[in-house]
Structures are given as structure tokens and as C-alpha cells.
Amino acid sequence: MKNKVIQFLQHEILLGNIPGAVIQITHQGQTLLQESIGNRVVYPEKKPMHNDTVFDLASLTKVVATLPAILKLIETGTIRLDDSVHFYLPNFHIKEITLRHLLTHTSGLPAHRPFYKEKLNKDQIIEKICREPLTSKVGEKVVYSDLGLILLYKIIEIVTKEKFEDFIQREIFNPLEMKDTGFNPKHNREQYAETEFNETIGDYKAGIVHDENAESMGGISGHAGLFSTIKDLRNYALMIENEGLYKGKRILSSSVLSLAKQNFTPFDKEYRGLGWMLKSDTYSSCGDLFSNNSYGHTGFTGTSIWFDPEIKLHVILLTNRVHLGRKDSIIRLRPRLHNLIRSYF
């Protein structure tokens, strides 16, 4: 399997679909493959990818940072899923929208708004979302929305009375020994998988969040902004697979992790847990062969993590595909890669 997976990714690099990748495959708690392939930088000159390369996780922020923070607050009795967003943010105009709706992308909020074009700061963005008209009825349709996760970021700060990044660092990242994970990182430039060319700085982004709205918010949000490495994400994934335990330490309860993996949107073609994407009948980025109980998430920069609990398999793929532009070849790459991997089990 190892050689076939590496050959697959090398072929995608030759096709110009990704500059390089770091991949981790773990089965039954044992690492079968951890490999860096290709380059972390192509322009203006090629620089090789390494296993300790730091990636902009993009929307993996939603499940690696925001989701565990929310789950921690649920299990401590601090919040409940059916709390109204209006309860925490009185300016939010739709009183029937709950935390559950934000987590399952069924709030009716639009998928995206280019707030950065208006040069809005963090507080102004949140205030604008509070007045945002809905694009569908509450609780009736899955519309994958960054806006809902931005609101969750603010709610976490209101509830904990501390900075979002400080709460997650103490409660999640420190106990998981995720030493290279965080927002607005200060690594040497040589450690980054650089993302897209930015006209404002006249250079490729390295250690600066790719997502423009997250950048406008100071690099810290609930929808994007997190940076990490394959080693740190493996620690997180092992905790998720081991029902909240990491090296004998209880990080999250098994009951709250089980809740997050339930299908809250059986009425839609896109199945959603709390935060997690679930294996759907069609167009799943985990491919055709992962079991129906599989769950995971993707990030716009080219990242993904998928779990198949039936055989205790997880696959973490980190790429910086946006370094080559925003073509959508990653949409076919992910399911074909997961099919190749799953065919061996």
C-alpha cells in the first residue's frame, strides 16, 4: 500500500494538481505511513516538503479547534445545543436559531460573505453576521456556512470569558502535546507550506492565514486560521479514535464525542454531525469504500482528515494546493486517494 499511495500522490504532483503533500495513515492505532512528498514551495523556486512542515489548515479549524471547545463546554454543563444564539448575542436577529443549527450548518445563514472587501474588523464582521438575512428556512437545509462558525468563536469567548485561542490551547492543544499548533504562528518561514500569492504583500503567504475573512479578524476565528503539522494532528486523531483518551488522559468524554458523530441532517443529501462531515451517499470526499459510519472534514487550502470507525482507520492529508491557484482538482483527488487506501482493508 505504501508505495501505491506515494506513487498516486507523485502522479498528482506531476499533473500540477498539488505542489506536494504530507500524508498519515493509521490503522488500529498503528502508523502505517507517514510520508512527505513533493515540495512545500514551487514558486519562485522549489523547496522540499518535510514531515514537520507547518500547514494552514483552513476549515479543519472548525473540527480541530472550534468543535472540541464546544464539546468541552457541553460536557461541563456550561452550554446546551438548543441554546439560542440570541441568548449569547442579543443583537442576533433570528431567535429560533440555536447552537445546534450553527454546528450542523442548518441555520439558513449564507455560505460566505466577503467581509474583508469592506475592510471590517472582527467586531464589525460579527455585528454584520447578526443582521445577515437568511438564504433558507431554519433547520430545513444544509448550507455549509463559515458565518455560523464565526459566531461560535465569539460565543466561546463570551461563555469562557477568555480569548478563544487561550481556552483551546489550555483545554485541548496542551494536553494533546500539540506543540506546533496554533493561530498566528511564529515559525521560521522555512517551516511553512506556502499558500497563495497575495497582491497586498507582493509575496506568497507563509504563516499568514489564507482565508481573507480570518485575516481581517486578526488571524483568529472559528472557521479558519489554525496552523498545524501532521504529528500534532495525529495526536488529535488518536484522541478522537480512542473516545476522548490520549496517553491515559481524558480530554473529552466518550458520550459527547459520540453525540458529535450522529447524523443530524438525514433530510438532506449532505449528512452532518456536530461540526463533522459524515459519509453521504454521493460526493463524499472520503470516496466510495469508506464505511457508512465514516466522518471527517476538509480545508480549502488542500487539507483533510477522515475516520472510518468500523476498522479504526484514519487518513490525514495535508497539501497546500492553493499555492498553484484555486483550481478544483482536489475535489477528485481526495475520494480517489481514499478509495485506494481503503481497498487494502
C-alpha positions in Angstrom: 0.0 0.0 0.0 2.7 2.5 1.0 4.3 2.5 -2.5 1.0 2.8 -4.3 -0.1 5.8 -2.2 3.2 7.6 -2.7 3.0 6.9 -6.4 -0.5 8.2 -6.5 0.5 11.5 -4.9 3.6 11.8 -7.0 1.4 11.5 -10.1 -0.9 14.3 -8.9 2.2 16.4 -8.3 3.3 15.8 -11.9 -0.1 16.8 -13.2 0.2 20.1 -11.4 -2.7 19.4 -9.0 -0.7 19.9 -5.8 2.8 21.1 -5.1 3.4 18.4 -2.5 1.8 16.6 0.4 2.3 15.1 3.8 0.2 12.0 4.5 -0.5 10.0 7.6 -2.4 6.6 7.6 -3.1 5.0 10.9 -4.9 1.6 11.4 -5.8 0.2 14.8 -3.6 2.8 16.4 -0.5 1.8 14.4 1.0 4.2 11.9 1.2 2.5 8.5 2.5 5.5 6.6 3.8 9.0 7.4 5.5 10.5 4.4 6.3 13.8 2.8 6.2 14.0 -1.0 7.0 16.8 -3.4 7.5 20.5 -2.5 6.2 22.9 0.2 7.1 25.8 -2.2 7.2 25.8 -6.0 7.3 29.5 -6.7 9.6 31.3 -7.1 11.8 28.2 -6.5 11.2 24.7 -5.4 11.7 23.8 -1.8 11.1 20.2 -0.5 8.2 19.2 1.8 9.1 17.7 5.2 7.2 15.7 7.8 7.4 18.7 10.2 6.1 21.2 7.6 3.5 23.6 9.1 0.2 23.9 7.1 -2.6 26.4 7.1 -5.4 24.0 8.0 -8.2 26.3 6.7 -11.6 24.8 7.6 -10.0 21.9 9.6 -10.0 24.7 12.2 -13.7 24.0 12.5 -13.2 20.5 13.8 -9.7 20.7 15.4 -10.4 23.9 17.4 -14.0 25.1 17.5 -15.7 21.7 17.8 -13.6 20.4 20.7 -14.1 23.7 22.5 -17.9 23.5 22.1 -17.9 19.8 23.1 -15.9 20.7 26.2 -18.5 23.3 27.2 -21.3 20.9 26.6 -19.8 18.2 28.8 -19.1 20.7 31.6 -22.7 21.8 31.6 -21.8 25.3 30.5 -23.9 25.3 27.3 -26.5 23.1 25.6 -27.1 22.5 21.9 -30.6 24.1 22.0 -29.4 27.4 23.4 -30.5 30.2 21.2 -27.7 32.2 19.5 -29.7 35.3 20.6 -29.2 34.3 24.2 -25.4 34.9 23.9 -25.6 37.6 21.2 -28.6 39.8 21.8 -28.1 41.6 18.5 -28.6 38.4 16.6 -32.0 38.9 14.9 -33.3 35.3 14.4 -34.3 34.0 17.9 -35.0 30.4 16.8 -31.5 29.7 15.6 -29.6 27.6 18.1 -26.0 26.4 18.6 -27.2 23.0 17.1 -28.1 24.8 13.8 -24.7 26.5 13.6 -22.8 23.3 14.2 -24.9 21.3 11.6 -24.9 24.1 9.0 -28.7 24.3 9.1 -29.1 27.8 10.4 -30.1 29.3 7.0 -27.1 31.7 7.1 -25.3 32.1 3.7 -22.2 30.1 3.0 -19.9 33.1 2.7 -19.7 36.8 2.6 -16.5 38.7 1.5 -16.4 40.9 4.6 -12.7 41.6 4.0 -13.6 43.7 1.0 -15.3 46.1 3.2 -12.2 46.2 5.5 -14.3 45.3 8.5 -12.6 44.2 11.8 -13.6 41.3 13.9 -16.3 43.0 15.9 -17.8 44.6 12.8 -17.9 41.3 11.0 -19.7 39.6 13.9 -22.2 42.5 14.1 -22.8 42.3 10.4 -23.5 38.5 10.6 -26.0 39.2 13.4 -28.1 41.2 10.9 -27.4 38.9 7.9 -30.6 37.8 6.0 -31.2 34.1 5.8 -30.9 32.2 2.5 -33.1 29.3 3.6 -35.5 28.4 6.4 -34.0 27.5 9.7 -33.4 23.7 10.2 -34.6 22.6 6.8 -31.4 22.6 4.6 -27.7 22.1 4.9 -25.8 25.2 3.7 -22.2 24.9 4.7 -21.5 28.3 6.3 -18.4 30.0 7.6 -20.6 32.6 9.2 -22.1 30.2 11.7 -18.6 29.1 12.9 -17.5 32.8 13.2 -20.5 33.2 15.6 -19.5 30.1 17.6 -16.0 31.6 18.0 -17.5 34.7 19.6 -19.9 32.7 21.8 -17.0 30.6 23.1 -15.2 33.8 24.2 -18.4 35.1 25.8 -19.0 31.9 27.7 -15.4 31.3 28.9 -14.6 35.0 29.5 -11.2 34.5 27.8 -9.7 34.5 24.4 -10.7 31.7 22.1 -7.1 30.7 21.4 -6.2 30.7 25.1 -9.1 28.4 26.0 -8.4 25.9 23.3 -4.6 25.9 24.0 -5.2 25.0 27.6 -8.0 22.6 27.3 -7.1 20.8 24.0 -3.7 21.5 22.5 -1.5 21.4 25.6 -2.9 18.1 27.0 -2.6 16.6 23.5 1.1 17.8 23.2 0.2 19.7 20.0 3.3 22.0 20.3 3.2 23.3 16.7 -0.5 24.0 16.5 -2.0 27.5 16.9 -3.1 30.8 15.4 -0.8 33.4 14.0 2.2 31.1 14.4 5.8 32.4 14.6 7.8 29.6 13.0 10.7 30.2 10.6 9.5 30.7 7.1 11.3 27.6 6.0 8.8 25.5 8.0 5.7 26.6 6.1 3.8 25.1 3.2 3.3 28.4 1.5 -0.2 29.1 0.2 -1.4 31.6 -2.4 0.3 34.7 -3.9 -1.1 37.8 -2.2 -1.1 41.1 -4.1 -1.1 43.2 -1.0 2.2 41.8 0.4 3.6 41.0 -3.0 4.5 37.5 -1.9 3.2 34.0 -1.2 1.6 33.7 2.2 3.7 31.8 4.8 2.3 31.8 8.3 -0.4 34.3 7.4 -3.8 32.8 7.2 -5.0 32.2 3.6 -8.7 32.9 4.4 -9.3 36.6 3.8 -12.1 37.0 6.4 -10.0 35.2 9.1 -7.1 37.5 8.2 -9.4 40.5 8.7 -10.3 39.1 12.1 -6.6 39.2 13.1 -5.9 35.6 12.1 -8.1 34.0 14.7 -11.6 32.7 14.1 -13.8 29.7 14.5 -13.9 28.9 10.7 -10.2 29.2 9.8 -6.9 30.4 11.0 -5.3 27.3 12.6 -1.9 26.1 11.6 -0.5 22.6 12.5 1.7 19.7 11.5 1.0 16.0 10.7 2.5 14.9 14.1 0.2 17.2 16.1 -2.9 16.2 14.0 -2.1 12.6 14.6 -2.3 13.2 18.4 -5.7 14.8 17.9 -6.9 12.0 15.7 -5.8 9.3 18.1 -7.7 11.1 20.9 -10.8 11.1 18.7 -10.5 7.4 17.9 -9.8 6.5 21.5 -13.1 8.0 22.6 -11.5 11.1 24.2 -8.4 9.5 25.8 -4.8 10.4 25.0 -2.0 8.6 26.8 -4.4 7.8 29.6 -5.6 11.4 29.9 -9.2 12.2 29.5 -9.5 15.1 27.0 -13.2 14.8 26.1 -15.9 12.4 27.2 -16.9 9.5 25.0 -20.6 10.5 25.3 -20.0 13.9 23.8 -17.8 12.6 21.0 -20.5 10.0 20.2 -23.1 12.8 20.0 -21.0 14.8 17.5 -20.9 11.8 15.1 -24.7 11.4 14.9 -26.5 12.3 11.7 -28.4 15.5 12.4 -29.4 16.1 8.8 -31.0 12.8 7.4 -33.4 15.1 5.4 -30.6 16.4 3.2 -28.3 14.8 0.7 -25.4 16.2 2.7 -25.1 14.4 6.1 -23.8 16.5 9.0 -22.9 15.7 12.6 -21.8 18.4 15.0 -19.0 20.0 13.1 -18.2 16.8 11.2 -19.0 15.9 7.6 -20.5 12.4 7.6 -20.2 9.9 4.8 -23.1 10.7 2.4 -24.5 8.6 -0.5 -22.8 10.7 -3.1 -19.9 13.2 -3.5 -18.2 12.2 -0.2 -14.5 13.3 -0.1 -13.7 10.0 1.7 -14.6 8.2 -1.5 -16.8 5.2 -2.2 -15.2 2.5 0.0 -15.1 4.1 3.5 -17.9 2.7 5.6 -21.2 4.5 6.1 -20.2 5.5 9.7 -17.2 7.4 8.5 -16.7 11.1 9.4 -14.2 13.8 8.6 -13.6 17.3 7.3 -11.8 19.2 4.6 -10.0 22.5 4.3 -9.9 24.9 1.3 -6.1 25.1 1.2 -6.0 21.3 0.5 -6.2 19.6 3.9 -8.4 16.8 5.1 -8.9 14.3 7.8 -11.2 11.2 7.6 -12.0 8.4 10.1 -13.5 5.0 9.4 -14.5 3.7 12.8 -15.5 0.3 11.6 -11.9 -0.6 11.1 -10.3 2.1 13.2 -8.6 3.8 10.3 -7.8 7.4 9.9 -6.2 9.3 7.0 -4.8 12.8 7.3 -3.8 14.5 4.1 -2.1 17.9 4.2 -1.5 19.8 0.9 -1.1 23.5 0.0 -2.9 23.1 -3.3 -3.7 26.8 -3.4 0.0 27.6 -3.9 -0.7 26.6 -7.5 -4.0 28.5 -7.7 -7.7 27.8 -6.9 -8.5 25.1 -9.5 -10.7 22.4 -8.1 -8.7 19.2 -8.9 -8.5 18.4 -5.2 -12.2 17.5 -5.3 -11.4 14.4 -7.4 -8.1 13.8 -5.8 -9.4 13.2 -2.3 -12.0 10.5 -3.0 -9.7 8.6 -5.4 -6.9 8.6 -2.8 -9.3 7.3 0.0 -10.6 4.6 -2.4 -7.0 3.4 -3.0 -6.2 3.3 0.8 -9.5 1.7 1.9 -9.2 -1.1 -0.7 -6.4 -2.6 1.3 -8.6 -3.3 4.4 
